[in-house]
Amino acid sequence: MNRKKKIIQTLKKREKKQKAKLHTSNKPKYVSKADREKLALEAQAVEEAQASTSDNSGAEENTSAQENA
């Protein structure tokens, strides 16, 4: 009886694992509070860098236009 029960348990366990692999979760991966803060700071730095480069390129265009005139 015990041997039969053990075999059935192992087969059910394998089947459960296979079904779990097929049904992946749509839930987004957890991101810790510290990691979220780091990502937010990096995003701010990138935005500031883009804003400063676009401001500088606009200033360069204005100076070159004034020199040509």
N, CA, C and O atoms as a Tripos MOL2 file, in Angstrom:
@<TRIPOS>MOLECULE
protein
  276   275    69     0     0
PROTEIN
NO_CHARGES

@<TRIPOS>ATOM
      1 N           0.8280   -1.1950    0.0000 N.3       1 MET1
      2 CA          0.0000    0.0000    0.0000 C.3       1 MET1
      3 C           0.8690    1.2540    0.0000 C.2       1 MET1
      4 O           0.6100    2.1850   -0.7620 O.2       1 MET1
      5 N           1.8860    1.2870    0.8380 N.am      2 ASN2
      6 CA          2.7390    2.4640    0.9260 C.3       2 ASN2
      7 C           3.4860    2.7220   -0.3760 C.2       2 ASN2
      8 O           3.6370    3.8740   -0.7850 O.2       2 ASN2
      9 N           3.9560    1.6610   -1.0320 N.am      3 ARG3
     10 CA          4.6870    1.8170   -2.2660 C.3       3 ARG3
     11 C           3.7750    2.4130   -3.3380 C.2       3 ARG3
     12 O           4.1710    3.3110   -4.0800 O.2       3 ARG3
     13 N           2.5730    1.9080   -3.4030 N.am      4 LYS4
     14 CA          1.6040    2.3920   -4.3840 C.3       4 LYS4
     15 C           1.2690    3.8780   -4.1160 C.2       4 LYS4
     16 O           1.1850    4.6800   -5.0460 O.2       4 LYS4
     17 N           1.0860    4.2160   -2.8660 N.am      5 LYS5
     18 CA          0.7780    5.5920   -2.4760 C.3       5 LYS5
     19 C           1.9370    6.5180   -2.8500 C.2       5 LYS5
     20 O           1.7130    7.6180   -3.3550 O.2       5 LYS5
     21 N           3.1540    6.0840   -2.6080 N.am      6 LYS6
     22 CA          4.3350    6.8950   -2.8960 C.3       6 LYS6
     23 C           4.4710    7.1370   -4.3990 C.2       6 LYS6
     24 O           4.8090    8.2420   -4.8210 O.2       6 LYS6
     25 N           4.2120    6.1200   -5.1970 N.am      7 ILE7
     26 CA          4.2860    6.2560   -6.6520 C.3       7 ILE7
     27 C           3.2470    7.2600   -7.1400 C.2       7 ILE7
     28 O           3.5460    8.1240   -7.9650 O.2       7 ILE7
     29 N           2.0440    7.1420   -6.6330 N.am      8 ILE8
     30 CA          0.9750    8.0750   -7.0190 C.3       8 ILE8
     31 C           1.3410    9.4980   -6.6210 C.2       8 ILE8
     32 O           1.1090   10.4350   -7.3860 O.2       8 ILE8
     33 N           1.9120    9.6690   -5.4320 N.am      9 GLN9
     34 CA          2.3160   11.0050   -4.9770 C.3       9 GLN9
     35 C           3.3720   11.6100   -5.9040 C.2       9 GLN9
     36 O           3.2890   12.7830   -6.2670 O.2       9 GLN9
     37 N           4.3670   10.7990   -6.2830 N.am     10 THR10
     38 CA          5.4290   11.3270   -7.1350 C.3      10 THR10
     39 C           4.8880   11.6850   -8.5200 C.2      10 THR10
     40 O           5.2970   12.6880   -9.1050 O.2      10 THR10
     41 N           3.9710   10.8700   -9.0450 N.am     11 LEU11
     42 CA          3.3850   11.1710  -10.3490 C.3      11 LEU11
     43 C           2.5560   12.4520  -10.2930 C.2      11 LEU11
     44 O           2.6060   13.2670  -11.2140 O.2      11 LEU11
     45 N           1.8050   12.6270   -9.2300 N.am     12 LYS12
     46 CA          1.0070   13.8470   -9.0690 C.3      12 LYS12
     47 C           1.9140   15.0740   -8.9260 C.2      12 LYS12
     48 O           1.6160   16.1500   -9.4450 O.2      12 LYS12
     49 N           3.0110   14.8880   -8.2220 N.am     13 LYS13
     50 CA          3.9610   15.9780   -8.0160 C.3      13 LYS13
     51 C           4.5660   16.4190   -9.3500 C.2      13 LYS13
     52 O           4.6610   17.6140   -9.6270 O.2      13 LYS13
     53 N           4.9720   15.4510  -10.1720 N.am     14 ARG14
     54 CA          5.5210   15.7610  -11.4890 C.3      14 ARG14
     55 C           4.5020   16.4810  -12.3620 C.2      14 ARG14
     56 O           4.8190   17.4660  -13.0300 O.2      14 ARG14
     57 N           3.2760   15.9750  -12.3460 N.am     15 GLU15
     58 CA          2.2060   16.5840  -13.1490 C.3      15 GLU15
     59 C           1.9530   18.0240  -12.7100 C.2      15 GLU15
     60 O           1.7540   18.9090  -13.5420 O.2      15 GLU15
     61 N           1.9640   18.2470  -11.4200 N.am     16 LYS16
     62 CA          1.7410   19.5890  -10.8830 C.3      16 LYS16
     63 C           2.8490   20.5410  -11.3320 C.2      16 LYS16
     64 O           2.5720   21.6860  -11.6900 O.2      16 LYS16
     65 N           4.1020   20.0760  -11.3160 N.am     17 LYS17
     66 CA          5.2190   20.9040  -11.7530 C.3      17 LYS17
     67 C           5.1150   21.2340  -13.2400 C.2      17 LYS17
     68 O           5.4020   22.3600  -13.6460 O.2      17 LYS17
     69 N           4.7090   20.2660  -14.0480 N.am     18 GLN18
     70 CA          4.5780   20.5020  -15.4830 C.3      18 GLN18
     71 C           3.4740   21.5160  -15.7680 C.2      18 GLN18
     72 O           3.6300   22.3820  -16.6290 O.2      18 GLN18
     73 N           2.3710   21.4090  -15.0550 N.am     19 LYS19
     74 CA          1.2810   22.3680  -15.2400 C.3      19 LYS19
     75 C           1.7060   23.7660  -14.8000 C.2      19 LYS19
     76 O           1.3220   24.7580  -15.4200 O.2      19 LYS19
     77 N           2.4820   23.8440  -13.7500 N.am     20 ALA20
     78 CA          2.9540   25.1410  -13.2580 C.3      20 ALA20
     79 C           3.8610   25.8140  -14.2830 C.2      20 ALA20
     80 O           3.8300   27.0360  -14.4210 O.2      20 ALA20
     81 N           4.6640   25.0380  -14.9990 N.am     21 LYS21
     82 CA          5.5290   25.6110  -16.0300 C.3      21 LYS21
     83 C           4.7070   26.1670  -17.1830 C.2      21 LYS21
     84 O           5.0760   27.1800  -17.7770 O.2      21 LYS21
     85 N           3.6040   25.5180  -17.5030 N.am     22 LEU22
     86 CA          2.7710   25.9670  -18.6170 C.3      22 LEU22
     87 C           2.0320   27.2550  -18.3010 C.2      22 LEU22
     88 O           1.8380   28.0910  -19.1840 O.2      22 LEU22
     89 N           1.6230   27.4240  -17.0700 N.am     23 HIS23
     90 CA          0.8320   28.5850  -16.6810 C.3      23 HIS23
     91 C           1.6980   29.5890  -15.9350 C.2      23 HIS23
     92 O           1.7720   29.5850  -14.7060 O.2      23 HIS23
     93 N           2.3520   30.4500  -16.7130 N.am     24 THR24
     94 CA          3.1840   31.4730  -16.0840 C.3      24 THR24
     95 C           2.3080   32.6200  -15.6140 C.2      24 THR24
     96 O           1.2340   32.8600  -16.1670 O.2      24 THR24
     97 N           2.7520   33.3020  -14.6290 N.am     25 SER25
     98 CA          1.9890   34.3870  -14.0320 C.3      25 SER25
     99 C           2.1660   35.6780  -14.8310 C.2      25 SER25
    100 O           3.2450   35.9440  -15.3590 O.2      25 SER25
    101 N           1.1100   36.4700  -14.9160 N.am     26 ASN26
    102 CA          1.1810   37.7690  -15.5760 C.3      26 ASN26
    103 C           1.5480   38.8650  -14.5900 C.2      26 ASN26
    104 O           1.6630   40.0340  -14.9580 O.2      26 ASN26
    105 N           1.7280   38.4810  -13.3510 N.am     27 LYS27
    106 CA          2.0410   39.4420  -12.3100 C.3      27 LYS27
    107 C           3.4580   39.9820  -12.5300 C.2      27 LYS27
    108 O           4.3780   39.2010  -12.7730 O.2      27 LYS27
    109 N           3.6490   41.3040  -12.4490 N.am     28 PRO28
    110 CA          4.9950   41.8480  -12.6440 C.3      28 PRO28
    111 C           5.9220   41.4580  -11.4970 C.2      28 PRO28
    112 O           5.4850   41.2520  -10.3650 O.2      28 PRO28
    113 N           7.1910   41.3650  -11.8100 N.am     29 LYS29
    114 CA          8.1890   40.9770  -10.8200 C.3      29 LYS29
    115 C           8.2930   42.0570   -9.7550 C.2      29 LYS29
    116 O           8.2040   43.2460  -10.0620 O.2      29 LYS29
    117 N           8.4800   41.6500   -8.5060 N.am     30 TYR30
    118 CA          8.5720   42.5940   -7.3960 C.3      30 TYR30
    119 C           9.8770   43.3700   -7.4740 C.2      30 TYR30
    120 O          10.9460   42.7970   -7.6840 O.2      30 TYR30
    121 N           9.7710   44.6840   -7.3020 N.am     31 VAL31
    122 CA         10.9460   45.5480   -7.2710 C.3      31 VAL31
    123 C          10.9750   46.2130   -5.9020 C.2      31 VAL31
    124 O          10.0060   46.8510   -5.4910 O.2      31 VAL31
    125 N          12.0850   46.0620   -5.2050 N.am     32 SER32
    126 CA         12.1810   46.5910   -3.8450 C.3      32 SER32
    127 C          12.1280   48.1130   -3.8500 C.2      32 SER32
    128 O          12.3570   48.7620   -4.8700 O.2      32 SER32
    129 N          11.8250   48.6530   -2.6990 N.am     33 LYS33
    130 CA         11.6900   50.1000   -2.5460 C.3      33 LYS33
    131 C          12.9990   50.8160   -2.9070 C.2      33 LYS33
    132 O          12.9800   51.8580   -3.5620 O.2      33 LYS33
    133 N          14.1140   50.2620   -2.4830 N.am     34 ALA34
    134 CA         15.4170   50.8670   -2.7700 C.3      34 ALA34
    135 C          15.7030   50.8530   -4.2710 C.2      34 ALA34
    136 O          16.2110   51.8300   -4.8230 O.2      34 ALA34
    137 N          15.3700   49.7350   -4.9290 N.am     35 ASP35
    138 CA         15.5910   49.6470   -6.3720 C.3      35 ASP35
    139 C          14.7000   50.6240   -7.1250 C.2      35 ASP35
    140 O          15.1300   51.2240   -8.1100 O.2      35 ASP35
    141 N          13.4480   50.7920   -6.6640 N.am     36 ARG36
    142 CA         12.5570   51.7540   -7.3140 C.3      36 ARG36
    143 C          13.1130   53.1580   -7.1900 C.2      36 ARG36
    144 O          13.0350   53.9460   -8.1320 O.2      36 ARG36
    145 N          13.6780   53.4770   -6.0270 N.am     37 GLU37
    146 CA         14.2530   54.8020   -5.8180 C.3      37 GLU37
    147 C          15.4600   55.0180   -6.7420 C.2      37 GLU37
    148 O          15.6220   56.0940   -7.3170 O.2      37 GLU37
    149 N          16.3000   53.9890   -6.8780 N.am     38 LYS38
    150 CA         17.4560   54.0890   -7.7710 C.3      38 LYS38
    151 C          17.0050   54.3180   -9.2100 C.2      38 LYS38
    152 O          17.5650   55.1560   -9.9160 O.2      38 LYS38
    153 N          15.9890   53.5690   -9.6390 N.am     39 LEU39
    154 CA         15.4880   53.7220  -11.0030 C.3      39 LEU39
    155 C          14.9260   55.1170  -11.2310 C.2      39 LEU39
    156 O          15.1180   55.7000  -12.2980 O.2      39 LEU39
    157 N          14.2330   55.6520  -10.2340 N.am     40 ALA40
    158 CA         13.6690   56.9920  -10.3580 C.3      40 ALA40
    159 C          14.7820   58.0320  -10.4600 C.2      40 ALA40
    160 O          14.6820   58.9650  -11.2570 O.2      40 ALA40
    161 N          15.8400   57.8830   -9.6630 N.am     41 LEU41
    162 CA         16.9600   58.8210   -9.7180 C.3      41 LEU41
    163 C          17.6810   58.7450  -11.0660 C.2      41 LEU41
    164 O          18.0740   59.7680  -11.6260 O.2      41 LEU41
    165 N          17.8500   57.5280  -11.5780 N.am     42 GLU42
    166 CA         18.4870   57.3650  -12.8840 C.3      42 GLU42
    167 C          17.6480   58.0030  -13.9810 C.2      42 GLU42
    168 O          18.1830   58.6400  -14.8890 O.2      42 GLU42
    169 N          16.3370   57.8320  -13.8980 N.am     43 ALA43
    170 CA         15.4430   58.4170  -14.8960 C.3      43 ALA43
    171 C          15.5180   59.9350  -14.8440 C.2      43 ALA43
    172 O          15.5170   60.5910  -15.8860 O.2      43 ALA43
    173 N          15.5820   60.5000  -13.6450 N.am     44 GLN44
    174 CA         15.7000   61.9500  -13.5000 C.3      44 GLN44
    175 C          17.0180   62.4370  -14.0960 C.2      44 GLN44
    176 O          17.0530   63.4640  -14.7740 O.2      44 GLN44
    177 N          18.0870   61.7120  -13.8470 N.am     45 ALA45
    178 CA         19.3980   62.1040  -14.3650 C.3      45 ALA45
    179 C          19.3970   62.0770  -15.8910 C.2      45 ALA45
    180 O          19.9680   62.9620  -16.5280 O.2      45 ALA45
    181 N          18.7640   61.0760  -16.4730 N.am     46 VAL46
    182 CA         18.6990   60.9690  -17.9260 C.3      46 VAL46
    183 C          17.8780   62.1210  -18.4970 C.2      46 VAL46
    184 O          18.2630   62.7220  -19.5000 O.2      46 VAL46
    185 N          16.7490   62.4320  -17.8610 N.am     47 GLU47
    186 CA         15.9120   63.5290  -18.3400 C.3      47 GLU47
    187 C          16.6500   64.8520  -18.2490 C.2      47 GLU47
    188 O          16.5670   65.6730  -19.1620 O.2      47 GLU47
    189 N          17.3750   65.0690  -17.1510 N.am     48 GLU48
    190 CA         18.1250   66.3110  -16.9970 C.3      48 GLU48
    191 C          19.2370   66.4000  -18.0330 C.2      48 GLU48
    192 O          19.5040   67.4730  -18.5760 O.2      48 GLU48
    193 N          19.8790   65.2770  -18.3050 N.am     49 ALA49
    194 CA         20.9490   65.2650  -19.3000 C.3      49 ALA49
    195 C          20.3800   65.5710  -20.6810 C.2      49 ALA49
    196 O          20.9870   66.3270  -21.4400 O.2      49 ALA49
    197 N          19.2410   65.0040  -21.0160 N.am     50 GLN50
    198 CA         18.6210   65.2700  -22.3090 C.3      50 GLN50
    199 C          18.1740   66.7160  -22.4020 C.2      50 GLN50
    200 O          18.3180   67.3490  -23.4480 O.2      50 GLN50
    201 N          17.6340   67.2400  -21.3140 N.am     51 ALA51
    202 CA         17.1810   68.6280  -21.3050 C.3      51 ALA51
    203 C          18.3660   69.5750  -21.4610 C.2      51 ALA51
    204 O          18.2770   70.5660  -22.1860 O.2      51 ALA51
    205 N          19.4720   69.2760  -20.7870 N.am     52 SER52
    206 CA         20.6360   70.1610  -20.8880 C.3      52 SER52
    207 C          21.2700   70.0770  -22.2700 C.2      52 SER52
    208 O          21.7400   71.0910  -22.7840 O.2      52 SER52
    209 N          21.2970   68.9070  -22.8810 N.am     53 THR53
    210 CA         21.8710   68.7960  -24.2230 C.3      53 THR53
    211 C          20.9800   69.4710  -25.2430 C.2      53 THR53
    212 O          21.4830   70.0780  -26.1880 O.2      53 THR53
    213 N          19.6790   69.3850  -25.0800 N.am     54 SER54
    214 CA         18.7900   70.0640  -26.0280 C.3      54 SER54
    215 C          18.8730   71.5690  -25.8380 C.2      54 SER54
    216 O          18.7460   72.3150  -26.8090 O.2      54 SER54
    217 N          19.0820   72.0340  -24.6090 N.am     55 ASP55
    218 CA         19.2480   73.4640  -24.3690 C.3      55 ASP55
    219 C          20.5590   73.9470  -24.9730 C.2      55 ASP55
    220 O          20.6040   75.0180  -25.5770 O.2      55 ASP55
    221 N          21.6100   73.1790  -24.8180 N.am     56 ASN56
    222 CA         22.9090   73.5630  -25.3640 C.3      56 ASN56
    223 C          22.8890   73.5710  -26.8790 C.2      56 ASN56
    224 O          23.4490   74.4790  -27.4940 O.2      56 ASN56
    225 N          22.2680   72.5970  -27.4890 N.am     57 SER57
    226 CA         22.2300   72.5430  -28.9430 C.3      57 SER57
    227 C          21.4060   73.7030  -29.4890 C.2      57 SER57
    228 O          21.7250   74.2320  -30.5530 O.2      57 SER57
    229 N          20.3790   74.0990  -28.8010 N.am     58 GLY58
    230 CA         19.5800   75.2480  -29.2110 C.3      58 GLY58
    231 C          20.3690   76.5250  -29.0830 C.2      58 GLY58
    232 O          20.2450   77.4180  -29.9210 O.2      58 GLY58
    233 N          21.1810   76.6280  -28.0480 N.am     59 ALA59
    234 CA         22.0090   77.8150  -27.8490 C.3      59 ALA59
    235 C          23.0770   77.8900  -28.9300 C.2      59 ALA59
    236 O          23.3940   78.9740  -29.4180 O.2      59 ALA59
    237 N          23.6330   76.7420  -29.3050 N.am     60 GLU60
    238 CA         24.6460   76.7230  -30.3550 C.3      60 GLU60
    239 C          24.0580   77.1460  -31.6810 C.2      60 GLU60
    240 O          24.7040   77.8660  -32.4420 O.2      60 GLU60
    241 N          22.8540   76.7140  -31.9700 N.am     61 GLU61
    242 CA         22.2060   77.0890  -33.2220 C.3      61 GLU61
    243 C          21.9660   78.5890  -33.2670 C.2      61 GLU61
    244 O          22.1480   79.2170  -34.3110 O.2      61 GLU61
    245 N          21.5600   79.1670  -32.1460 N.am     62 ASN62
    246 CA         21.2990   80.5970  -32.0820 C.3      62 ASN62
    247 C          22.5850   81.3840  -32.2960 C.2      62 ASN62
    248 O          22.5860   82.3820  -33.0160 O.2      62 ASN62
    249 N          23.6920   80.9430  -31.6720 N.am     63 THR63
    250 CA         24.9460   81.6720  -31.8290 C.3      63 THR63
    251 C          25.4650   81.5570  -33.2430 C.2      63 THR63
    252 O          25.9840   82.5310  -33.7890 O.2      63 THR63
    253 N          25.3380   80.3860  -33.8540 N.am     64 SER64
    254 CA         25.8160   80.2240  -35.2260 C.3      64 SER64
    255 C          24.9420   81.0170  -36.1910 C.2      64 SER64
    256 O          25.4470   81.5210  -37.1940 O.2      64 SER64
    257 N          23.6590   81.1390  -35.9190 N.am     65 ALA65
    258 CA         22.7710   81.9240  -36.7670 C.3      65 ALA65
    259 C          23.1130   83.4020  -36.6470 C.2      65 ALA65
    260 O          23.0540   84.1370  -37.6320 O.2      65 ALA65
    261 N          23.4710   83.8390  -35.4400 N.am     66 GLN66
    262 CA         23.8380   85.2450  -35.2450 C.3      66 GLN66
    263 C          25.1660   85.5560  -35.9160 C.2      66 GLN66
    264 O          25.3440   86.6540  -36.4430 O.2      66 GLN66
    265 N          26.0960   84.6200  -35.9080 N.am     67 GLU67
    266 CA         27.3890   84.8400  -36.5420 C.3      67 GLU67
    267 C          27.2370   84.9480  -38.0520 C.2      67 GLU67
    268 O          27.9190   85.7480  -38.6920 O.2      67 GLU67
    269 N          26.3400   84.1400  -38.6250 N.am     68 ASN68
    270 CA         26.1230   84.1540  -40.0750 C.3      68 ASN68
    271 C          25.4300   85.4240  -40.5310 C.2      68 ASN68
    272 O          25.6070   85.8420  -41.6750 O.2      68 ASN68
    273 N          24.6570   86.0370  -39.6750 N.am     69 ALA69
    274 CA         23.8950   87.2260  -40.0590 C.3      69 ALA69
    275 C          24.6880   88.4710  -40.0370 C.2      69 ALA69
    276 O          24.1640   89.5430  -40.3400 O.2      69 ALA69
@<TRIPOS>BOND
     1     1     2 1
     2     2     3 1
     3     3     4 2
     4     3     5 am
     5     5     6 1
     6     6     7 1
     7     7     8 2
     8     7     9 am
     9     9    10 1
    10    10    11 1
    11    11    12 2
    12    11    13 am
    13    13    14 1
    14    14    15 1
    15    15    16 2
    16    15    17 am
    17    17    18 1
    18    18    19 1
    19    19    20 2
    20    19    21 am
    21    21    22 1
    22    22    23 1
    23    23    24 2
    24    23    25 am
    25    25    26 1
    26    26    27 1
    27    27    28 2
    28    27    29 am
    29    29    30 1
    30    30    31 1
    31    31    32 2
    32    31    33 am
    33    33    34 1
    34    34    35 1
    35    35    36 2
    36    35    37 am
    37    37    38 1
    38    38    39 1
    39    39    40 2
    40    39    41 am
    41    41    42 1
    42    42    43 1
    43    43    44 2
    44    43    45 am
    45    45    46 1
    46    46    47 1
    47    47    48 2
    48    47    49 am
    49    49    50 1
    50    50    51 1
    51    51    52 2
    52    51    53 am
    53    53    54 1
    54    54    55 1
    55    55    56 2
    56    55    57 am
    57    57    58 1
    58    58    59 1
    59    59    60 2
    60    59    61 am
    61    61    62 1
    62    62    63 1
    63    63    64 2
    64    63    65 am
    65    65    66 1
    66    66    67 1
    67    67    68 2
    68    67    69 am
    69    69    70 1
    70    70    71 1
    71    71    72 2
    72    71    73 am
    73    73    74 1
    74    74    75 1
    75    75    76 2
    76    75    77 am
    77    77    78 1
    78    78    79 1
    79    79    80 2
    80    79    81 am
    81    81    82 1
    82    82    83 1
    83    83    84 2
    84    83    85 am
    85    85    86 1
    86    86    87 1
    87    87    88 2
    88    87    89 am
    89    89    90 1
    90    90    91 1
    91    91    92 2
    92    91    93 am
    93    93    94 1
    94    94    95 1
    95    95    96 2
    96    95    97 am
    97    97    98 1
    98    98    99 1
    99    99   100 2
   100    99   101 am
   101   101   102 1
   102   102   103 1
   103   103   104 2
   104   103   105 am
   105   105   106 1
   106   106   107 1
   107   107   108 2
   108   107   109 am
   109   109   110 1
   110   110   111 1
   111   111   112 2
   112   111   113 am
   113   113   114 1
   114   114   115 1
   115   115   116 2
   116   115   117 am
   117   117   118 1
   118   118   119 1
   119   119   120 2
   120   119   121 am
   121   121   122 1
   122   122   123 1
   123   123   124 2
   124   123   125 am
   125   125   126 1
   126   126   127 1
   127   127   128 2
   128   127   129 am
   129   129   130 1
   130   130   131 1
   131   131   132 2
   132   131   133 am
   133   133   134 1
   134   134   135 1
   135   135   136 2
   136   135   137 am
   137   137   138 1
   138   138   139 1
   139   139   140 2
   140   139   141 am
   141   141   142 1
   142   142   143 1
   143   143   144 2
   144   143   145 am
   145   145   146 1
   146   146   147 1
   147   147   148 2
   148   147   149 am
   149   149   150 1
   150   150   151 1
   151   151   152 2
   152   151   153 am
   153   153   154 1
   154   154   155 1
   155   155   156 2
   156   155   157 am
   157   157   158 1
   158   158   159 1
   159   159   160 2
   160   159   161 am
   161   161   162 1
   162   162   163 1
   163   163   164 2
   164   163   165 am
   165   165   166 1
   166   166   167 1
   167   167   168 2
   168   167   169 am
   169   169   170 1
   170   170   171 1
   171   171   172 2
   172   171   173 am
   173   173   174 1
   174   174   175 1
   175   175   176 2
   176   175   177 am
   177   177   178 1
   178   178   179 1
   179   179   180 2
   180   179   181 am
   181   181   182 1
   182   182   183 1
   183   183   184 2
   184   183   185 am
   185   185   186 1
   186   186   187 1
   187   187   188 2
   188   187   189 am
   189   189   190 1
   190   190   191 1
   191   191   192 2
   192   191   193 am
   193   193   194 1
   194   194   195 1
   195   195   196 2
   196   195   197 am
   197   197   198 1
   198   198   199 1
   199   199   200 2
   200   199   201 am
   201   201   202 1
   202   202   203 1
   203   203   204 2
   204   203   205 am
   205   205   206 1
   206   206   207 1
   207   207   208 2
   208   207   209 am
   209   209   210 1
   210   210   211 1
   211   211   212 2
   212   211   213 am
   213   213   214 1
   214   214   215 1
   215   215   216 2
   216   215   217 am
   217   217   218 1
   218   218   219 1
   219   219   220 2
   220   219   221 am
   221   221   222 1
   222   222   223 1
   223   223   224 2
   224   223   225 am
   225   225   226 1
   226   226   227 1
   227   227   228 2
   228   227   229 am
   229   229   230 1
   230   230   231 1
   231   231   232 2
   232   231   233 am
   233   233   234 1
   234   234   235 1
   235   235   236 2
   236   235   237 am
   237   237   238 1
   238   238   239 1
   239   239   240 2
   240   239   241 am
   241   241   242 1
   242   242   243 1
   243   243   244 2
   244   243   245 am
   245   245   246 1
   246   246   247 1
   247   247   248 2
   248   247   249 am
   249   249   250 1
   250   250   251 1
   251   251   252 2
   252   251   253 am
   253   253   254 1
   254   254   255 1
   255   255   256 2
   256   255   257 am
   257   257   258 1
   258   258   259 1
   259   259   260 2
   260   259   261 am
   261   261   262 1
   262   262   263 1
   263   263   264 2
   264   263   265 am
   265   265   266 1
   266   266   267 1
   267   267   268 2
   268   267   269 am
   269   269   270 1
   270   270   271 1
   271   271   272 2
   272   271   273 am
   273   273   274 1
   274   274   275 1
   275   275   276 2
@<TRIPOS>SUBSTRUCTURE
     1 MET1         2 RESIDUE 1 A MET
     2 ASN2         6 RESIDUE 1 A ASN
     3 ARG3        10 RESIDUE 1 A ARG
     4 LYS4        14 RESIDUE 1 A LYS
     5 LYS5        18 RESIDUE 1 A LYS
     6 LYS6        22 RESIDUE 1 A LYS
     7 ILE7        26 RESIDUE 1 A ILE
     8 ILE8        30 RESIDUE 1 A ILE
     9 GLN9        34 RESIDUE 1 A GLN
    10 THR10       38 RESIDUE 1 A THR
    11 LEU11       42 RESIDUE 1 A LEU
    12 LYS12       46 RESIDUE 1 A LYS
    13 LYS13       50 RESIDUE 1 A LYS
    14 ARG14       54 RESIDUE 1 A ARG
    15 GLU15       58 RESIDUE 1 A GLU
    16 LYS16       62 RESIDUE 1 A LYS
    17 LYS17       66 RESIDUE 1 A LYS
    18 GLN18       70 RESIDUE 1 A GLN
    19 LYS19       74 RESIDUE 1 A LYS
    20 ALA20       78 RESIDUE 1 A ALA
    21 LYS21       82 RESIDUE 1 A LYS
    22 LEU22       86 RESIDUE 1 A LEU
    23 HIS23       90 RESIDUE 1 A HIS
    24 THR24       94 RESIDUE 1 A THR
    25 SER25       98 RESIDUE 1 A SER
    26 ASN26      102 RESIDUE 1 A ASN
    27 LYS27      106 RESIDUE 1 A LYS
    28 PRO28      110 RESIDUE 1 A PRO
    29 LYS29      114 RESIDUE 1 A LYS
    30 TYR30      118 RESIDUE 1 A TYR
    31 VAL31      122 RESIDUE 1 A VAL
    32 SER32      126 RESIDUE 1 A SER
    33 LYS33      130 RESIDUE 1 A LYS
    34 ALA34      134 RESIDUE 1 A ALA
    35 ASP35      138 RESIDUE 1 A ASP
    36 ARG36      142 RESIDUE 1 A ARG
    37 GLU37      146 RESIDUE 1 A GLU
    38 LYS38      150 RESIDUE 1 A LYS
    39 LEU39      154 RESIDUE 1 A LEU
    40 ALA40      158 RESIDUE 1 A ALA
    41 LEU41      162 RESIDUE 1 A LEU
    42 GLU42      166 RESIDUE 1 A GLU
    43 ALA43      170 RESIDUE 1 A ALA
    44 GLN44      174 RESIDUE 1 A GLN
    45 ALA45      178 RESIDUE 1 A ALA
    46 VAL46      182 RESIDUE 1 A VAL
    47 GLU47      186 RESIDUE 1 A GLU
    48 GLU48      190 RESIDUE 1 A GLU
    49 ALA49      194 RESIDUE 1 A ALA
    50 GLN50      198 RESIDUE 1 A GLN
    51 ALA51      202 RESIDUE 1 A ALA
    52 SER52      206 RESIDUE 1 A SER
    53 THR53      210 RESIDUE 1 A THR
    54 SER54      214 RESIDUE 1 A SER
    55 ASP55      218 RESIDUE 1 A ASP
    56 ASN56      222 RESIDUE 1 A ASN
    57 SER57      226 RESIDUE 1 A SER
    58 GLY58      230 RESIDUE 1 A GLY
    59 ALA59      234 RESIDUE 1 A ALA
    60 GLU60      238 RESIDUE 1 A GLU
    61 GLU61      242 RESIDUE 1 A GLU
    62 ASN62      246 RESIDUE 1 A ASN
    63 THR63      250 RESIDUE 1 A THR
    64 SER64      254 RESIDUE 1 A SER
    65 ALA65      258 RESIDUE 1 A ALA
    66 GLN66      262 RESIDUE 1 A GLN
    67 GLU67      266 RESIDUE 1 A GLU
    68 ASN68      270 RESIDUE 1 A ASN
    69 ALA69      274 RESIDUE 1 A ALA
